[in-house]
């Protein structure tokens, strides 16, 4: 180690410098003013390049060197030290902590950098006078999603409980949640509560487990230590709730007492005893039964209960078989189902994906396709605000149309006429042009125009409707009629009512043909929405089954 003078412009920045967070402009301005007034009080620390160059790399004092250049100093004093095996990482960290407290994110990253350079957690703990558990906690925080760390370094930090939840999640989960909650241009603050809620998982703790390592291994349970918990308690946990509960159930089954049952719990976490059972709150006797169950935390709990004595029949001696048996424990609760709720949900996802792929690719006859469309409207996830009044749900009002397509064996079996009637009835219940919540929008107008619904419009040449027209509209309705506009609007309206009493009048605004501009806008918006979904394979129309797009187009052209 020796002191020397160098040109600050000749010094090279250390790419692995400890302090990565940029200093504030106010702090830089204060340091610049100090250097101009009294110079550099504490010389920066440099070391020779190790990659074969002849220059020097800054180990500590990057801001001092930068502001010395800004102050226009030709030379500055520096301390030259030998290059360390870790590129001066530990030396730089210790000195930086002594000069000014590190940004928490810089500290987390510095710990991880030391480990990457060959330092053990124990050695880092000794050098920084920190427990090894704290070093592991800081390393865990250093492996949070880099985008989150960069934002935290700006000063927008979550609290410790939120950090605990975020750090416990995988990087893929963090990335998905960050994409939805990252700061916007108009709102630079992050709702860390929302981020933590999205990453929150149910934890089952090892201290609550009754099973041992053998069952934990059999169910694939791996314990994770909660480094944020107090060091003097067992904080190991798993987020695999189904595996934990399965191991607990198996332990209860293997350790069930002679007069014991495995009971279920209510939604409020209370044990469900067999019918007519009386819970024993005092000291149990040898004849009492035991019910074992899992509480809301997954702990094995047990309660004692007794069954009522059987009533003796009058005039008959009670035999041993007829008397209350000491082994009477009541009706045993249902055993754990073969497929858990999570498994049922996974099966639902698998079925849905397979159904969607089959609907997009499998060849389907036209009549079957129409029948499936009717079935879709009968689904329990469908609700239609119908024009006939009220809200119709697929599993009640609309289901009657789909039920007509089944035979006595519960199979789809129908003739063409039955299918037509069901389709017409379903469309009648769904489509509406009423100007209220039941309005189906422009698609109902297009449907009416396609099937010639204009011819079914009623006579609008009535006083009720014509009174809704303005003077210009009312006078325009006289076109192609022998009626001439009168001086007063009421006279013109009365004459038109009399003229159309035996005729048929439909106002042009009532025709089903939609406005071309609105239809174009709807088509454009629908195309944009379609483009947001995953594109199908090139040259394949998902609605054409196994046919290519060109082959499907030829068939459609031939049909026209």
C-alpha positions in Angstrom: 0.0 0.0 0.0 1.3 3.4 -0.9 0.2 7.0 -1.7 0.6 8.6 -5.1 -0.8 11.3 -7.3 -2.7 10.5 -10.5 -4.9 12.2 -13.0 -8.5 11.4 -11.9 -9.5 11.1 -15.6 -7.1 8.1 -16.1 -8.8 6.0 -13.4 -11.3 3.4 -14.5 -14.6 2.6 -12.8 -15.0 -0.8 -11.2 -17.9 -2.6 -12.9 -18.5 -4.6 -9.7 -18.6 -1.6 -7.4 -20.7 -2.0 -4.3 -22.9 1.1 -4.4 -25.1 0.8 -7.4 -27.8 3.2 -6.4 -27.3 6.7 -7.9 -26.7 9.5 -5.4 -29.1 12.5 -5.4 -28.1 15.7 -7.3 -28.1 17.5 -3.9 -25.5 15.1 -2.5 -23.3 15.4 -5.6 -23.5 19.2 -5.5 -22.5 19.3 -1.8 -19.5 17.0 -2.5 -18.4 19.1 -5.5 -18.5 22.3 -3.4 -16.5 20.6 -0.6 -13.8 19.4 -3.1 -13.6 22.9 -4.6 -13.2 24.4 -1.2 -10.8 22.0 0.6 -10.0 19.3 -1.9 -10.4 15.5 -1.3 -9.9 14.8 2.4 -9.9 11.0 2.2 -8.1 9.7 -0.9 -9.8 7.1 -3.0 -8.5 3.5 -3.0 -7.3 2.1 -6.3 -5.6 -1.1 -7.4 -3.8 -2.2 -10.6 -5.8 -3.8 -13.3 -5.8 -7.6 -13.2 -6.7 -8.4 -16.8 -3.4 -7.3 -18.2 -3.9 -3.6 -18.5 -1.6 -0.9 -17.2 -4.2 1.3 -15.7 -5.8 1.5 -12.3 -9.3 0.5 -11.1 -11.2 2.4 -8.4 -12.0 0.2 -5.4 -13.6 2.9 -3.3 -14.3 6.5 -3.9 -16.1 6.6 -7.3 -18.1 9.7 -6.4 -15.0 11.5 -5.1 -13.2 10.8 -8.4 -16.2 11.9 -10.5 -16.6 15.2 -8.6 -12.8 15.8 -8.8 -13.1 15.6 -12.5 -16.1 18.0 -12.4 -14.1 20.4 -10.2 -11.3 20.4 -12.8 -8.5 19.0 -10.6 -5.5 17.9 -12.6 -4.2 15.5 -10.0 -5.5 13.9 -6.8 -4.0 11.8 -4.0 -4.9 8.1 -4.1 -4.1 5.0 -2.1 -2.8 2.2 -4.2 -3.4 -1.3 -2.8 -2.7 -4.8 -4.2 -5.6 -6.3 -6.1 -7.5 -8.7 -3.8 -8.7 -12.2 -4.8 -12.3 -11.0 -4.6 -11.5 -7.9 -6.6 -11.7 -5.9 -3.4 -15.4 -6.7 -2.8 -15.2 -7.1 1.0 -12.9 -4.2 1.4 -15.2 -2.0 -0.7 -18.2 -3.1 1.3 -16.7 -2.5 4.7 -15.4 1.0 3.7 -18.7 2.0 2.1 -20.6 1.0 5.2 -18.2 3.0 7.4 -18.5 6.1 5.2 -22.3 6.1 4.7 -25.1 3.6 5.3 -25.8 1.5 2.2 -29.1 1.5 0.4 -30.7 -1.8 1.5 -30.9 -3.1 -2.0 -27.2 -2.4 -2.5 -26.5 -4.3 0.7 -28.5 -7.3 -0.4 -26.8 -7.4 -3.8 -23.3 -6.9 -2.2 -23.8 -10.0 0.0 -24.8 -12.1 -3.0 -21.8 -10.7 -4.9 -19.5 -11.8 -2.1 -20.9 -15.3 -2.2 -20.4 -15.4 -6.0 -16.7 -14.4 -5.4 -16.1 -17.4 -3.1 -17.0 -16.0 0.3 -18.9 -18.4 2.6 -21.9 -17.3 4.6 -20.0 -17.9 7.8 -17.0 -15.8 6.7 -19.3 -12.9 5.6 -21.0 -13.1 8.9 -17.7 -12.9 10.8 -16.4 -10.0 8.7 -19.6 -7.9 9.0 -20.5 -9.0 12.6 -23.8 -10.4 11.5 -25.5 -13.8 12.3 -25.4 -16.4 9.5 -29.2 -16.5 9.6 -29.2 -12.7 8.8 -26.8 -13.3 5.9 -29.1 -15.9 4.5 -32.1 -13.6 4.8 -30.2 -10.8 2.9 -29.2 -13.3 0.2 -32.9 -14.3 -0.1 -33.8 -10.6 -0.6 -31.1 -10.2 -3.2 -32.8 -12.8 -5.4 -36.0 -10.9 -5.6 -37.0 -10.0 -9.2 -34.4 -7.5 -10.5 -37.1 -5.1 -11.7 -38.6 -5.0 -8.2 -35.2 -4.4 -6.6 -34.5 -1.5 -9.0 -37.7 0.1 -8.0 -37.0 -0.5 -4.3 -33.6 1.1 -4.6 -35.4 4.4 -5.6 -36.9 4.6 -2.1 -40.3 2.9 -2.6 -39.8 0.0 -0.1 -42.5 -2.5 1.0 -42.7 -3.3 4.7 -41.1 -6.4 6.2 -44.2 -8.5 6.1 -44.7 -7.7 2.4 -41.0 -8.4 1.7 -41.4 -11.7 3.5 -44.2 -12.7 1.1 -42.5 -11.4 -2.0 -39.1 -13.1 -1.3 -40.8 -16.5 -0.6 -42.4 -16.6 -4.1 -40.7 -17.9 -7.2 -39.2 -15.6 -9.8 -41.9 -16.6 -12.4 -44.7 -15.8 -9.9 -43.0 -12.5 -9.1 -42.6 -11.6 -12.7 -46.3 -12.3 -13.5 -47.5 -10.2 -10.5 -45.1 -7.4 -11.3 -46.3 -7.2 -14.8 -49.8 -6.4 -13.5 -48.8 -4.1 -10.6 -45.7 -2.3 -11.8 -45.8 1.5 -11.6 -47.4 3.6 -14.3 -46.2 6.8 -15.7 -48.9 8.8 -13.9 -48.5 6.9 -10.6 -44.9 6.0 -9.8 -45.8 4.4 -6.5 -46.3 0.7 -6.2 -49.1 -0.9 -4.2 -46.9 -3.4 -2.4 -49.9 -4.6 -0.5 -51.5 -5.7 -3.8 -48.3 -7.3 -4.9 -48.0 -9.2 -1.6 -51.6 -10.3 -1.7 -51.2 -11.7 -5.2 -48.2 -13.7 -4.1 -49.7 -14.8 -0.7 -49.8 -18.6 -0.2 -51.2 -20.7 2.6 -48.3 -22.0 4.8 -48.4 -25.2 6.7 -45.7 -25.3 9.4 -43.5 -28.2 10.4 -44.2 -27.5 14.1 -47.9 -28.3 13.5 -47.1 -31.6 11.7 -47.7 -34.9 13.6 -46.1 -37.0 10.9 -42.4 -37.7 10.6 -39.8 -37.5 7.9 -40.9 -40.8 6.4 -44.4 -39.5 5.5 -42.9 -36.1 4.6 -40.7 -37.8 2.0 -43.5 -40.1 0.8 -45.7 -37.1 0.1 -42.9 -35.0 -1.4 -42.9 -32.4 1.3 -39.8 -30.2 1.4 -39.5 -27.8 4.3 -38.5 -24.2 3.7 -37.1 -22.1 6.5 -38.8 -18.8 7.1 -35.7 -16.5 7.7 -37.9 -13.6 8.8 -39.3 -15.5 11.8 -37.5 -15.4 15.2 -34.4 -17.6 15.3 -35.5 -19.5 18.4 -38.6 -21.1 16.9 -39.1 -23.8 14.3 -40.2 -21.7 11.3 -40.0 -24.4 8.7 -43.0 -24.5 6.4 -44.4 -25.8 3.1 -46.9 -24.3 0.7 -48.0 -27.7 -0.6 -51.2 -27.7 1.5 -52.7 -30.8 -0.2 -49.6 -32.9 0.5 -49.4 -31.7 4.2 -53.1 -32.5 4.8 -52.7 -35.9 3.1 -49.7 -36.8 5.4 -51.7 -35.7 8.4 -54.7 -37.8 7.5 -52.5 -40.8 6.9 -50.8 -40.3 10.3 -54.2 -40.1 12.0 -55.3 -43.3 10.2 -52.1 -45.1 11.4 -52.4 -43.8 15.0 -56.2 -44.0 15.4 -57.2 -45.3 18.9 -59.3 -48.3 19.4 -62.5 -46.3 19.9 -61.5 -43.5 17.6 -62.9 -42.0 14.4 -61.5 -39.4 12.0 -64.0 -36.6 11.9 -64.6 -33.7 9.6 -65.0 -30.0 10.5 -67.5 -27.4 9.6 -66.8 -24.3 7.6 -66.3 -22.6 11.0 -63.6 -25.1 12.0 -65.7 -26.9 14.5 -65.6 -30.7 14.7 -68.6 -32.7 13.3 -69.3 -35.6 15.8 -71.4 -38.6 14.8 -75.2 -38.1 15.1 -76.6 -38.2 18.7 -73.0 -38.0 20.1 -72.5 -36.0 23.3 -69.2 -34.2 23.7 -67.3 -34.8 26.9 -65.8 -31.6 28.3 -64.7 -33.0 31.6 -62.4 -35.9 32.4 -63.1 -38.8 29.9 -63.8 -42.4 31.0 -62.6 -45.6 29.4 -65.9 -46.1 27.6 -65.8 -42.7 25.9 -64.8 -42.4 22.2 -62.2 -40.1 20.6 -62.7 -38.0 17.4 -59.6 -36.9 15.7 -59.7 -34.0 13.2 -57.6 -31.3 11.6 -58.2 -27.7 12.5 -57.9 -24.7 10.3 -54.1 -24.6 10.7 -53.8 -28.3 9.8 -53.0 -29.4 13.4 -54.2 -32.8 14.6 -56.8 -32.2 17.4 -58.9 -34.7 19.3 -62.1 -34.5 21.4 -63.9 -37.1 23.5 -67.5 -37.9 23.2 -70.0 -40.6 24.2 -72.9 -42.3 22.5 -76.3 -42.6 24.2 -77.3 -46.0 25.6 -79.7 -48.0 23.6 -83.3 -48.2 24.9 -84.2 -51.6 26.4 -87.3 -53.3 25.1 -90.0 -53.9 27.7 -90.7 -57.5 28.8 -87.6 -58.9 27.1 -84.2 -59.6 28.6 -81.4 -57.7 27.1 -78.8 -59.9 25.6 -75.2 -59.0 25.2 -75.7 -58.3 21.5 -78.8 -56.1 22.1 -77.2 -54.0 24.9 -75.1 -51.0 24.2 -71.7 -52.2 23.0 -68.6 -50.6 24.5 -67.4 -50.4 20.9 -70.2 -48.2 19.7 -68.6 -45.1 18.3 -71.4 -43.9 16.1 -71.4 -43.3 12.3 -67.9 -42.9 11.0 -67.2 -39.8 9.0 -66.4 -40.0 5.3 -62.8 -40.8 4.5 -60.6 -38.5 2.6 -61.8 -38.4 -1.0 -59.7 -40.1 -3.7 -59.4 -36.7 -5.5 -59.0 -33.6 -3.4 -60.6 -30.2 -4.2 -57.4 -29.1 -5.9 -57.3 -32.2 -8.0 -60.9 -31.6 -9.1 -60.0 -28.1 -10.1 -57.0 -29.4 -12.1 -59.3 -31.9 -13.9 -61.7 -29.0 -14.7 -58.8 -27.1 -16.3 -57.7 -30.2 -18.3 -61.2 -30.8 -19.5 -61.7 -27.2 -20.5 -58.5 -27.1 -22.5 -59.3 -30.4 -24.3 -62.9 -29.2 -25.0 -61.7 -26.0 -26.5 -59.1 -27.7 -28.7 -61.7 -30.2 -29.9 -64.1 -27.5 -30.7 -61.4 -25.7 -32.7 -59.9 -28.6 -34.6 -62.1 -31.7 -34.5 -64.5 -32.3 -37.5 -68.1 -31.5 -36.4 -71.2 -31.9 -38.5 -73.4 -28.8 -39.0 -76.4 -30.2 -37.1 -74.2 -31.3 -34.2 -72.5 -27.9 -34.2 -75.9 -26.2 -34.0 -77.0 -28.5 -31.1 -73.8 -27.8 -29.2 -74.4 -24.0 -29.6 -77.8 -24.5 -28.0 -76.2 -26.5 -25.2 -73.7 -23.7 -24.6 -76.5 -21.3 -23.9 -77.9 -23.8 -21.4 -74.7 -23.7 -19.4 -74.8 -22.7 -15.7 -72.2 -20.0 -16.4 -74.6 -18.2 -18.9 -77.0 -15.5 -17.9 -79.1 -13.6 -20.4 -81.1 -10.4 -19.7 -83.9 -11.4 -22.0 -86.2 -9.2 -24.0 -89.2 -11.1 -22.6 -88.3 -9.7 -19.2 -86.1 -10.8 -16.3 -82.7 -12.4 -16.2 -82.6 -16.0 -17.6 -79.8 -18.3 -16.4 -78.7 -21.2 -18.6 -79.3 -23.8 -16.0 -83.0 -23.0 -15.6 -85.0 -21.0 -18.2 -82.7 -21.6 -21.2 -82.1 -25.3 -20.4 -85.5 -26.4 -21.5 -84.6 -25.8 -25.1 -81.5 -27.9 -24.9 -83.3 -30.7 -23.0 -85.5 -31.3 -26.1 -82.4 -32.6 -27.9 -81.8 -35.6 -25.6 -83.3 -39.1 -25.7 -84.4 -41.2 -22.8 -80.9 -42.6 -22.3 -79.4 -39.1 -21.9 -77.7 -39.0 -25.4 -77.9 -36.3 -28.0 -80.6 -37.6 -30.4 -82.7 -35.3 -32.5 -84.2 -34.8 -36.0 -83.8 -31.7 -38.1 -87.2 -30.3 -37.2 -86.6 -30.6 -33.4 -83.2 -28.9 -33.8 -84.8 -26.1 -35.8 -87.5 -25.5 -33.1 -84.9 -25.6 -30.3 -82.6 -23.1 -32.2 -85.5 -20.7 -32.9 -86.7 -20.9 -29.3 -83.2 -20.2 -27.9 -82.7 -17.3 -30.2 -86.0 -15.9 -29.2 -85.0 -15.9 -25.6 -81.6 -14.5 -26.2 -81.8 -11.8 -28.9 -83.4 -8.4 -28.0 -83.5 -4.9 -29.5 -85.2 -3.3 -26.5 -83.6 -0.1 -25.3 -82.8 -1.3 -21.8 -80.4 -3.7 -20.2 -81.7 -6.6 -22.4 -80.4 -4.9 -25.6 -78.3 -7.4 -27.6 -76.7 -4.6 -29.5 -75.9 -4.4 -33.2 -75.9 -8.2 -33.6 -79.7 -8.4 -33.0 -80.1 -5.8 -35.8 -77.9 -7.8 -38.2 -79.9 -11.0 -37.3 -83.2 -9.3 -38.0 -82.0 -8.0 -41.3 -80.6 -11.4 -42.3 -83.9 -13.2 -41.7 -86.2 -10.5 -43.1 -87.7 -9.4 -39.8 -88.7 -6.0 -41.3 -91.8 -7.7 -42.8 -92.9 -8.6 -39.2 -92.7 -5.1 -37.9 -96.2 -3.8 -36.8 -98.0 -0.8 -38.3 -96.4 2.3 -36.8 -99.0 4.6 -38.3 -100.6 5.1 -34.9 -101.1 8.2 -32.8 -98.8 6.7 -30.1 -95.8 6.4 -32.4 -96.4 9.3 -34.7 -96.5 11.6 -31.6 -92.9 10.7 -31.0 -91.8 12.2 -34.3 -90.5 15.7 -34.8 -92.3 18.0 -37.3 -89.6 17.4 -40.1 -89.8 13.6 -39.5 -93.6 13.7 -39.5 -93.7 15.6 -42.7 -91.2 13.3 -44.3 -93.5 10.4 -43.5 -96.0 12.0 -45.8 -93.8 11.1 -48.7 -95.3 8.5 -51.1 -98.8 9.2 -49.6 -101.6 11.5 -50.7 -101.4 13.2 -47.3 -100.1 16.8 -47.4 -98.5 18.5 -44.4 -100.9 20.7 -42.4 -100.3 24.0 -40.7 -100.5 22.3 -37.3 -98.5 19.2 -36.4 -101.5 17.5 -34.7 -103.6 17.8 -37.9 -100.8 16.2 -40.0 -100.5 13.4 -37.4 -104.3 12.8 -37.3 -104.4 12.7 -41.1 -101.6 10.2 -41.3 -103.2 8.0 -38.6 -106.4 8.0 -40.6 -104.5 7.2 -43.8 -102.6 4.2 -42.3 -105.6 2.9 -40.4 -106.1 0.3 -43.1 -102.5 0.3 -44.4 -99.1 -0.5 -43.0 -96.4 2.1 -42.1 -92.9 1.4 -41.0 -90.6 4.3 -40.2 -87.2 4.2 -41.8 -85.4 4.4 -38.4 -87.1 1.2 -37.3 -85.7 -1.0 -40.1 -83.3 -3.7 -38.9 -80.4 -2.8 -41.3 -77.7 -1.4 -39.0 -75.9 1.9 -39.7 -72.9 1.1 -41.9 -70.5 3.3 -39.9 -71.5 1.7 -36.6 -71.3 -1.8 -38.1 -67.8 -1.0 -39.4 -66.7 0.2 -36.0 -68.1 -2.9 -34.4 -66.3 -5.1 -36.9 -63.0 -3.2 -36.3 -63.3 -3.4 -32.6 -64.1 -7.2 -32.8 -61.1 -7.7 -35.0 -58.8 -5.9 -32.5 -60.1 -8.1 -29.7 -59.6 -11.2 -31.8 -56.0 -10.2 -32.5 -55.3 -10.1 -28.8 -55.8 -13.8 -28.5 -53.2 -16.4 -29.7 -52.9 -16.6 -33.4 -53.8 -20.0 -35.0 -51.3 -21.8 -37.1 -50.6 -20.2 -40.4 -52.9 -21.5 -43.2 -55.3 -23.3 -40.7 -58.7 -22.0 -39.9 -59.7 -23.1 -36.4 -63.4 -23.2 -37.5 -62.7 -25.5 -40.5 -61.7 -28.6 -38.5 -59.0 -30.5 -40.2 -59.4 -28.5 -43.5 -56.9 -25.8 -44.5 -58.1 -22.2 -44.8 -58.1 -22.4 -48.7 -60.1 -25.7 -48.7 -62.6 -24.3 -46.3 -63.0 -21.2 -48.4 -63.6 -23.3 -51.5 -66.4 -25.2 -49.7 -68.0 -22.0 -48.5 -67.9 -20.5 -52.0 -69.5 -23.7 -53.4 -72.2 -23.4 -50.8 -73.0 -19.9 -51.8 
